Amino acid sequence: MAFSGTYYLLEKEGLLIHSTLSLGLTSLRNATLYTKDKYYSAFFELSIGMERLMKTILILSHMAHNELTPPSQAAMRKLGHDLESLFAKCKALEPSCGKTALGQLAPDSMPLRILSFLSKFAKGDRYHNLDALTGATATDPLANWKDILEDILNDDVPAKQVQKINDQSSAVSSRIADITFNITSDLDDSSLDIHQALAYPGLQELAARHAVWHVHVILLGLSDLLDCVTSEAMHESSKSGTATSDIPFMKEFLQFLGRARADVLKKKRWP
């Protein structure tokens, strides 16, 4: 079988999506206040991966309904880095693709809150450090992520797990507080006492497991949409009657995603 130029371009885009999302999930899962660099890696990789995934979905859908003609470069550039707008456009494809997990998300759900956070990061918050240095008013993504982690701790993490870490940290800090000097700062740059410096990484790790699952909820819904528009585009391609393949099986690039919540919570590295 022969493969067209379109096939190879989509294949390479699939590899890019696979790489950015798997690296982003891994960084998000393992980041704590002692490895703040991983937060930045997570936000960059996930925002880029989600943007490319959703734009690929929209391109394939357009091709499927326009004799394999893709949208113009100008039309795609106009979409920018607004993940929430891209999400809305992808979600609008559900009537022809059937229901996915996306349609079941409440507007105030944590997955959509994280999507909004990543969208703001992609559109401007990624420049926070440089903007703040030059005197501009800027929103600190790490401080905003701290708020998300705290809400996840309250809503998703069993209280017994939180209490266990706090008890262990209190026991240690009470013994070393008089002989220990701490310069660790939290994600919002606030100073931490000894107990907090010991407890927060463990608490952030607990919250990270569930944050990764919330991201999975969005990605799984988008994966189902990707599978749908890929099938539609393949059907359109088959009308040509040639032996040339134009469309790869795009969902294969997202096979590393877990669909069982319990399994995702245990996982630390993707793929």
Contacts in CASP RR format, 6 or more apart in sequence:
PFRMAT RR
TARGET T0000
AUTHOR 0000-0000-0000
METHOD contacts of the structure
MODEL  1
MAFSGTYYLLEKEGLLIHSTLSLGLTSLRNATLYTKDKYYSAFFELSIGM
ERLMKTILILSHMAHNELTPPSQAAMRKLGHDLESLFAKCKALEPSCGKT
ALGQLAPDSMPLRILSFLSKFAKGDRYHNLDALTGATATDPLANWKDILE
DILNDDVPAKQVQKINDQSSAVSSRIADITFNITSDLDDSSLDIHQALAY
PGLQELAARHAVWHVHVILLGLSDLLDCVTSEAMHESSKSGTATSDIPFM
KEFLQFLGRARADVLKKKRWP
1 243 0 8 1.000
1 244 0 8 1.000
1 245 0 8 1.000
2 243 0 8 1.000
2 244 0 8 1.000
2 245 0 8 1.000
3 244 0 8 1.000
3 245 0 8 1.000
4 244 0 8 1.000
4 245 0 8 1.000
4 246 0 8 1.000
6 68 0 8 1.000
6 246 0 8 1.000
6 247 0 8 1.000
7 245 0 8 1.000
7 246 0 8 1.000
7 247 0 8 1.000
7 248 0 8 1.000
10 56 0 8 1.000
10 60 0 8 1.000
10 247 0 8 1.000
10 248 0 8 1.000
10 250 0 8 1.000
11 248 0 8 1.000
13 52 0 8 1.000
13 56 0 8 1.000
14 56 0 8 1.000
14 248 0 8 1.000
14 250 0 8 1.000
14 253 0 8 1.000
15 253 0 8 1.000
16 49 0 8 1.000
16 52 0 8 1.000
17 49 0 8 1.000
17 52 0 8 1.000
17 53 0 8 1.000
17 56 0 8 1.000
17 253 0 8 1.000
17 254 0 8 1.000
18 253 0 8 1.000
18 254 0 8 1.000
18 256 0 8 1.000
18 271 0 8 1.000
20 45 0 8 1.000
20 46 0 8 1.000
20 48 0 8 1.000
20 49 0 8 1.000
20 52 0 8 1.000
21 45 0 8 1.000
21 46 0 8 1.000
21 49 0 8 1.000
21 50 0 8 1.000
21 53 0 8 1.000
21 219 0 8 1.000
21 254 0 8 1.000
21 270 0 8 1.000
22 256 0 8 1.000
22 270 0 8 1.000
22 271 0 8 1.000
23 41 0 8 1.000
23 45 0 8 1.000
23 270 0 8 1.000
24 41 0 8 1.000
24 42 0 8 1.000
24 45 0 8 1.000
24 46 0 8 1.000
24 270 0 8 1.000
25 42 0 8 1.000
25 46 0 8 1.000
25 212 0 8 1.000
25 215 0 8 1.000
25 216 0 8 1.000
25 270 0 8 1.000
26 268 0 8 1.000
26 269 0 8 1.000
26 270 0 8 1.000
27 38 0 8 1.000
27 39 0 8 1.000
27 41 0 8 1.000
27 42 0 8 1.000
27 45 0 8 1.000
28 38 0 8 1.000
28 39 0 8 1.000
28 42 0 8 1.000
28 46 0 8 1.000
28 208 0 8 1.000
28 211 0 8 1.000
28 212 0 8 1.000
28 215 0 8 1.000
29 208 0 8 1.000
29 209 0 8 1.000
29 212 0 8 1.000
29 267 0 8 1.000
29 268 0 8 1.000
29 269 0 8 1.000
30 38 0 8 1.000
30 205 0 8 1.000
30 208 0 8 1.000
30 268 0 8 1.000
30 269 0 8 1.000
31 38 0 8 1.000
31 39 0 8 1.000
31 41 0 8 1.000
31 42 0 8 1.000
31 204 0 8 1.000
31 208 0 8 1.000
32 38 0 8 1.000
32 200 0 8 1.000
32 201 0 8 1.000
32 202 0 8 1.000
32 204 0 8 1.000
32 205 0 8 1.000
32 208 0 8 1.000
33 184 0 8 1.000
33 185 0 8 1.000
33 186 0 8 1.000
33 187 0 8 1.000
33 200 0 8 1.000
33 201 0 8 1.000
33 204 0 8 1.000
34 184 0 8 1.000
34 201 0 8 1.000
36 142 0 8 1.000
36 187 0 8 1.000
39 141 0 8 1.000
39 142 0 8 1.000
39 145 0 8 1.000
39 187 0 8 1.000
43 118 0 8 1.000
43 121 0 8 1.000
43 126 0 8 1.000
43 141 0 8 1.000
43 145 0 8 1.000
44 121 0 8 1.000
44 126 0 8 1.000
46 118 0 8 1.000
46 215 0 8 1.000
47 81 0 8 1.000
47 83 0 8 1.000
47 118 0 8 1.000
47 119 0 8 1.000
47 121 0 8 1.000
47 122 0 8 1.000
47 126 0 8 1.000
48 122 0 8 1.000
50 83 0 8 1.000
50 86 0 8 1.000
50 115 0 8 1.000
50 118 0 8 1.000
50 218 0 8 1.000
50 219 0 8 1.000
50 222 0 8 1.000
51 80 0 8 1.000
51 81 0 8 1.000
51 83 0 8 1.000
51 86 0 8 1.000
51 122 0 8 1.000
53 219 0 8 1.000
53 222 0 8 1.000
53 226 0 8 1.000
53 254 0 8 1.000
54 83 0 8 1.000
54 86 0 8 1.000
54 87 0 8 1.000
54 89 0 8 1.000
54 90 0 8 1.000
54 222 0 8 1.000
55 76 0 8 1.000
55 79 0 8 1.000
55 86 0 8 1.000
56 226 0 8 1.000
56 250 0 8 1.000
57 90 0 8 1.000
57 93 0 8 1.000
57 222 0 8 1.000
57 225 0 8 1.000
57 226 0 8 1.000
57 229 0 8 1.000
58 71 0 8 1.000
58 76 0 8 1.000
58 79 0 8 1.000
58 86 0 8 1.000
58 89 0 8 1.000
58 90 0 8 1.000
59 70 0 8 1.000
59 71 0 8 1.000
59 76 0 8 1.000
60 226 0 8 1.000
60 229 0 8 1.000
60 230 0 8 1.000
60 232 0 8 1.000
60 233 0 8 1.000
60 247 0 8 1.000
60 250 0 8 1.000
61 93 0 8 1.000
61 229 0 8 1.000
61 232 0 8 1.000
61 233 0 8 1.000
62 69 0 8 1.000
62 70 0 8 1.000
62 71 0 8 1.000
63 69 0 8 1.000
63 70 0 8 1.000
63 233 0 8 1.000
63 236 0 8 1.000
64 229 0 8 1.000
64 232 0 8 1.000
64 233 0 8 1.000
64 235 0 8 1.000
64 236 0 8 1.000
65 232 0 8 1.000
65 236 0 8 1.000
67 236 0 8 1.000
68 233 0 8 1.000
68 236 0 8 1.000
68 237 0 8 1.000
68 246 0 8 1.000
79 85 0 8 1.000
79 86 0 8 1.000
79 89 0 8 1.000
81 119 0 8 1.000
81 122 0 8 1.000
81 123 0 8 1.000
82 119 0 8 1.000
82 122 0 8 1.000
82 123 0 8 1.000
83 115 0 8 1.000
83 116 0 8 1.000
83 118 0 8 1.000
83 119 0 8 1.000
83 122 0 8 1.000
84 115 0 8 1.000
84 116 0 8 1.000
84 119 0 8 1.000
87 102 0 8 1.000
87 115 0 8 1.000
87 218 0 8 1.000
90 102 0 8 1.000
90 222 0 8 1.000
90 225 0 8 1.000
91 102 0 8 1.000
91 103 0 8 1.000
93 225 0 8 1.000
93 228 0 8 1.000
93 229 0 8 1.000
94 100 0 8 1.000
94 102 0 8 1.000
94 103 0 8 1.000
94 225 0 8 1.000
96 228 0 8 1.000
96 232 0 8 1.000
97 224 0 8 1.000
97 225 0 8 1.000
97 228 0 8 1.000
97 229 0 8 1.000
98 228 0 8 1.000
100 221 0 8 1.000
100 224 0 8 1.000
100 225 0 8 1.000
101 217 0 8 1.000
101 218 0 8 1.000
101 220 0 8 1.000
101 221 0 8 1.000
101 224 0 8 1.000
102 218 0 8 1.000
102 221 0 8 1.000
102 222 0 8 1.000
102 225 0 8 1.000
105 111 0 8 1.000
105 112 0 8 1.000
105 217 0 8 1.000
105 218 0 8 1.000
106 112 0 8 1.000
110 148 0 8 1.000
110 151 0 8 1.000
110 152 0 8 1.000
110 155 0 8 1.000
110 156 0 8 1.000
110 214 0 8 1.000
111 214 0 8 1.000
111 215 0 8 1.000
111 217 0 8 1.000
111 218 0 8 1.000
112 218 0 8 1.000
113 148 0 8 1.000
114 148 0 8 1.000
114 211 0 8 1.000
114 214 0 8 1.000
114 215 0 8 1.000
114 218 0 8 1.000
115 218 0 8 1.000
117 141 0 8 1.000
117 144 0 8 1.000
117 145 0 8 1.000
117 148 0 8 1.000
120 139 0 8 1.000
120 141 0 8 1.000
120 144 0 8 1.000
121 141 0 8 1.000
125 138 0 8 1.000
125 139 0 8 1.000
125 140 0 8 1.000
125 141 0 8 1.000
125 144 0 8 1.000
126 141 0 8 1.000
127 138 0 8 1.000
128 138 0 8 1.000
128 139 0 8 1.000
128 140 0 8 1.000
128 141 0 8 1.000
131 137 0 8 1.000
131 138 0 8 1.000
132 138 0 8 1.000
132 140 0 8 1.000
140 188 0 8 1.000
140 189 0 8 1.000
142 187 0 8 1.000
142 188 0 8 1.000
143 187 0 8 1.000
143 188 0 8 1.000
143 189 0 8 1.000
145 187 0 8 1.000
146 186 0 8 1.000
146 187 0 8 1.000
146 188 0 8 1.000
148 211 0 8 1.000
149 187 0 8 1.000
149 203 0 8 1.000
149 204 0 8 1.000
149 207 0 8 1.000
149 208 0 8 1.000
149 211 0 8 1.000
150 207 0 8 1.000
152 207 0 8 1.000
152 210 0 8 1.000
152 211 0 8 1.000
152 214 0 8 1.000
153 162 0 8 1.000
153 203 0 8 1.000
153 206 0 8 1.000
153 207 0 8 1.000
156 207 0 8 1.000
156 210 0 8 1.000
157 206 0 8 1.000
157 207 0 8 1.000
157 210 0 8 1.000
161 206 0 8 1.000
162 203 0 8 1.000
162 206 0 8 1.000
165 199 0 8 1.000
165 202 0 8 1.000
165 203 0 8 1.000
165 206 0 8 1.000
166 195 0 8 1.000
166 199 0 8 1.000
166 203 0 8 1.000
168 198 0 8 1.000
168 199 0 8 1.000
169 195 0 8 1.000
169 196 0 8 1.000
169 198 0 8 1.000
169 199 0 8 1.000
170 195 0 8 1.000
170 199 0 8 1.000
172 198 0 8 1.000
173 193 0 8 1.000
173 194 0 8 1.000
173 195 0 8 1.000
173 198 0 8 1.000
176 194 0 8 1.000
177 193 0 8 1.000
177 194 0 8 1.000
177 195 0 8 1.000
180 194 0 8 1.000
182 192 0 8 1.000
182 193 0 8 1.000
182 194 0 8 1.000
182 197 0 8 1.000
184 192 0 8 1.000
184 197 0 8 1.000
185 191 0 8 1.000
185 192 0 8 1.000
186 192 0 8 1.000
186 196 0 8 1.000
186 200 0 8 1.000
192 200 0 8 1.000
209 264 0 8 1.000
209 265 0 8 1.000
209 266 0 8 1.000
210 265 0 8 1.000
212 264 0 8 1.000
212 265 0 8 1.000
212 267 0 8 1.000
213 261 0 8 1.000
213 264 0 8 1.000
213 265 0 8 1.000
216 257 0 8 1.000
216 258 0 8 1.000
216 264 0 8 1.000
219 254 0 8 1.000
219 257 0 8 1.000
220 257 0 8 1.000
220 258 0 8 1.000
220 259 0 8 1.000
223 251 0 8 1.000
223 254 0 8 1.000
223 257 0 8 1.000
226 250 0 8 1.000
226 251 0 8 1.000
226 254 0 8 1.000
227 250 0 8 1.000
227 251 0 8 1.000
230 247 0 8 1.000
230 248 0 8 1.000
230 249 0 8 1.000
230 250 0 8 1.000
230 251 0 8 1.000
233 246 0 8 1.000
233 247 0 8 1.000
234 246 0 8 1.000
234 247 0 8 1.000
237 245 0 8 1.000
237 246 0 8 1.000
237 247 0 8 1.000
255 271 0 8 1.000
256 270 0 8 1.000
256 271 0 8 1.000
258 264 0 8 1.000
258 267 0 8 1.000
END
